[in-house]
Amino acid sequence: MGVAYSVGEVDHHYTFFVQWSHKMNTKDKKKARRPCRYVVGDKNNNRYLVLEKDKVNAINKLLIKNDSPAANNWQIITVQDSKRRQSVCSSEGSEVGESDDDLLPVLCDHSHLLDDQHLERIAVHMPARTKGYKWQLAYSTVVHGTSLKTLYRNMSGLDKPVMLVVKDMQNKVFGAFSTEPFRVSGSCYGTGETFLYSFSPDFKVYRWTGENSYFVRGHLDSLQIGGGGGGFGLWLDADLHRGASHSCPTFHNPPLSTQQDFLVQDLEVWTLRN
């Protein structure tokens, strides 16, 4: 039922749609959600973005202007019509439903910290290349105990992005997305896709400012994310029991936790695999 459009440079356009739709949704965040929604989909790579009805005309114009030979890669259909199609974030054989739940990342293991509301908010801000990746639990204080060495050991051999989730004793959830697994290193590692986030309870994302490249650094006795100016955006000790969060030039974030120095209630690290 959908109309197909010619779009070249699929990855470039998908990234643009993610950024454009996020900006549009931010502008309209005070408006009530409309019941009629649409999906713009890349059929070859099974990637989809949910759009509100008022965004469709603008996307249509962007697609029509493109004169690429890669015909029929993209199409716009209603969510109702898409329910029989495979979701980018669903396991093989599942269907796209009418709710945002169907577009959430698939957790291959149970999480003690993340629920669907958390996932819905985080998923919007993930790099486009990670859309459709399954999340596997690499480390959990509930399962593996409280040890940074164990966390590093569980990360060894991995080469995929990871999501750190922390819950403090005040029940506040926050963490970081890292483009590389956590490891002991003599220098900082990561890329500009790294970000910090918090639920307070409103979800906030703090992206790279470009002021420095102090993304992630692992020591035997601590894990540091973000830095410069005398404080770390997020810091955890060797026992994953104590932590700290300060504003830092890397992300221009406020303290993520209830207090700058906090006690960890639970912690999880998820690896994102294609």
LOTORNU-485277 format. One record per residue (C-alpha): chain; x, y, z. Coordinates in steps of 0.1 Angstrom, whole numbers, plus 5000, padded with zeros to 4 digits. Example, Ala and Ser with C-alpha at 12.3 -4.5 7.8 and 13.67 -1.06 7.14 Angstrom:
! residues 2
   ch   east   north     up
    A   5123    4955   5078
    A   5137    4989   5071
END
This chain:
! residues 274
   ch   east   north     up
    A   5000    5000   5000
    A   5030    5023   5005
    A   5045    5044   4978
    A   5082    5037   4970
    A   5108    5064   4965
    A   5143    5065   4951
    A   5169    5073   4977
    A   5207    5068   4973
    A   5233    5067   5000
    A   5210    5048   5023
    A   5231    5052   5055
    A   5234    5089   5049
    A   5197    5094   5046
    A   5188    5072   5075
    A   5211    5092   5097
    A   5196    5124   5084
    A   5161    5112   5091
    A   5170    5102   5126
    A   5184    5137   5133
    A   5157    5155   5115
    A   5128    5137   5131
    A   5144    5142   5165
    A   5146    5179   5160
    A   5110    5181   5147
    A   5098    5161   5177
    A   5117    5183   5201
    A   5100    5214   5186
    A   5066    5198   5189
    A   5072    5182   5223
    A   5045    5204   5239
    A   5018    5192   5214
    A   4997    5162   5221
    A   5006    5131   5203
    A   4985    5125   5172
    A   4969    5091   5169
    A   4978    5086   5132
    A   5014    5078   5126
    A   5035    5067   5097
    A   5067    5047   5091
    A   5095    5057   5067
    A   5113    5024   5059
    A   5144    5012   5041
    A   5132    4979   5028
    A   5166    4965   5019
    A   5180    4969   5054
    A   5148    4966   5074
    A   5152    4999   5091
    A   5122    5020   5101
    A   5114    5054   5117
    A   5080    5063   5132
    A   5067    5096   5120
    A   5038    5118   5131
    A   5013    5126   5104
    A   5023    5162   5101
    A   5060    5152   5093
    A   5051    5131   5063
    A   5048    5159   5038
    A   5082    5172   5047
    A   5098    5138   5043
    A   5080    5133   5010
    A   5095    5164   4996
    A   5130    5153   5007
    A   5126    5119   4991
    A   5111    5133   4958
    A   5139    5158   4954
    A   5165    5130   4954
    A   5173    5116   4920
    A   5193    5085   4929
    A   5194    5052   4908
    A   5189    5033   4940
    A   5151    5031   4934
    A   5125    5017   4957
    A   5147    5016   4987
    A   5125    5038   5009
    A   5087    5040   5013
    A   5062    5057   5036
    A   5033    5037   5050
    A   5009    5039   5079
    A   5018    5021   5111
    A   4986    5002   5107
    A   4997    4989   5073
    A   5032    4981   5086
    A   5021    4957   5113
    A   5028    4927   5091
    A   5063    4938   5084
    A   5094    4928   5104
    A   5105    4954   5130
    A   5141    4966   5129
    A   5142    4959   5167
    A   5122    4927   5168
    A   5134    4892   5166
    A   5131    4874   5133
    A   5096    4866   5123
    A   5080    4892   5146
    A   5057    4919   5134
    A   5056    4957   5135
    A   5027    4967   5157
    A   5010    5000   5163
    A   5028    5010   5195
    A   5063    5023   5200
    A   5070    4991   5220
    A   5075    4972   5187
    A   5104    4995   5178
    A   5122    4991   5210
    A   5156    4973   5212
    A   5154    4936   5220
    A   5169    4926   5253
    A   5182    4891   5251
    A   5184    4889   5289
    A   5163    4902   5317
    A   5172    4937   5330
    A   5167    4947   5367
    A   5172    4984   5357
    A   5156    4990   5323
    A   5119    4989   5315
    A   5102    4998   5282
    A   5099    5034   5291
    A   5136    5036   5296
    A   5143    5018   5263
    A   5119    5040   5243
    A   5137    5071   5254
    A   5172    5058   5249
    A   5165    5042   5215
    A   5158    5076   5199
    A   5193    5088   5207
    A   5213    5058   5197
    A   5236    5060   5167
    A   5218    5051   5135
    A   5243    5022   5129
    A   5231    5005   5161
    A   5195    5004   5151
    A   5183    4968   5151
    A   5212    4956   5172
    A   5202    4931   5200
    A   5212    4940   5235
    A   5230    4912   5255
    A   5238    4915   5291
    A   5276    4914   5295
    A   5278    4924   5332
    A   5254    4928   5361
    A   5261    4933   5398
    A   5231    4911   5405
    A   5245    4883   5384
    A   5283    4887   5386
    A   5289    4905   5419
    A   5305    4939   5424
    A   5339    4940   5408
    A   5354    4962   5382
    A   5379    4935   5373
    A   5350    4911   5365
    A   5334    4938   5344
    A   5366    4942   5324
    A   5370    4904   5321
    A   5335    4901   5307
    A   5343    4928   5282
    A   5375    4912   5269
    A   5372    4900   5233
    A   5342    4922   5225
    A   5344    4949   5198
    A   5309    4962   5199
    A   5294    4993   5215
    A   5282    4990   5251
    A   5255    5007   5273
    A   5263    5013   5310
    A   5233    5016   5333
    A   5236    5027   5369
    A   5210    5029   5397
    A   5220    5048   5428
    A   5207    5044   5463
    A   5182    5072   5456
    A   5167    5051   5428
    A   5179    5074   5401
    A   5189    5057   5368
    A   5217    5071   5346
    A   5247    5059   5326
    A   5267    5062   5294
    A   5268    5049   5259
    A   5304    5039   5248
    A   5314    5031   5212
    A   5340    5007   5226
    A   5338    4980   5254
    A   5353    4990   5287
    A   5389    4980   5293
    A   5420    4990   5311
    A   5439    5015   5290
    A   5468    5039   5292
    A   5449    5066   5274
    A   5413    5076   5266
    A   5394    5058   5239
    A   5360    5061   5222
    A   5345    5084   5196
    A   5322    5114   5194
    A   5291    5091   5195
    A   5298    5085   5232
    A   5272    5102   5254
    A   5260    5104   5290
    A   5223    5102   5300
    A   5201    5104   5330
    A   5164    5099   5341
    A   5156    5127   5365
    A   5128    5117   5359
    A   5128    5134   5326
    A   5153    5118   5302
    A   5183    5139   5293
    A   5212    5131   5269
    A   5245    5149   5271
    A   5265    5146   5239
    A   5301    5153   5230
    A   5309    5190   5230
    A   5341    5187   5210
    A   5361    5205   5237
    A   5383    5174   5244
    A   5384    5137   5237
    A   5383    5123   5273
    A   5356    5098   5264
    A   5365    5067   5284
    A   5395    5055   5303
    A   5398    5024   5323
    A   5421    5018   5353
    A   5423    4988   5375
    A   5409    5008   5404
    A   5384    5030   5385
    A   5364    5036   5354
    A   5362    5072   5341
    A   5339    5086   5315
    A   5342    5123   5304
    A   5367    5146   5321
    A   5387    5178   5321
    A   5383    5207   5345
    A   5390    5186   5376
    A   5360    5162   5375
    A   5347    5132   5357
    A   5313    5130   5340
    A   5309    5096   5356
    A   5334    5078   5378
    A   5332    5043   5394
    A   5355    5027   5419
    A   5371    4992   5418
    A   5343    4976   5438
    A   5315    4993   5418
    A   5301    5004   5451
    A   5310    5041   5451
    A   5307    5066   5423
    A   5308    5102   5414
    A   5294    5125   5387
    A   5305    5160   5380
    A   5300    5185   5352
    A   5328    5180   5327
    A   5339    5198   5295
    A   5336    5166   5274
    A   5298    5166   5277
    A   5288    5197   5296
    A   5266    5176   5318
    A   5252    5184   5352
    A   5258    5157   5379
    A   5240    5126   5367
    A   5233    5112   5401
    A   5212    5126   5430
    A   5244    5137   5446
    A   5278    5142   5432
    A   5292    5114   5453
    A   5268    5084   5453
    A   5265    5047   5463
    A   5257    5022   5436
    A   5225    5001   5441
    A   5228    4981   5409
    A   5248    4983   5377
    A   5245    4967   5343
    A   5265    4968   5311
    A   5248    4957   5278
    A   5267    4949   5246
    A   5250    4958   5213
    A   5254    4931   5187
    A   5242    4930   5151
END
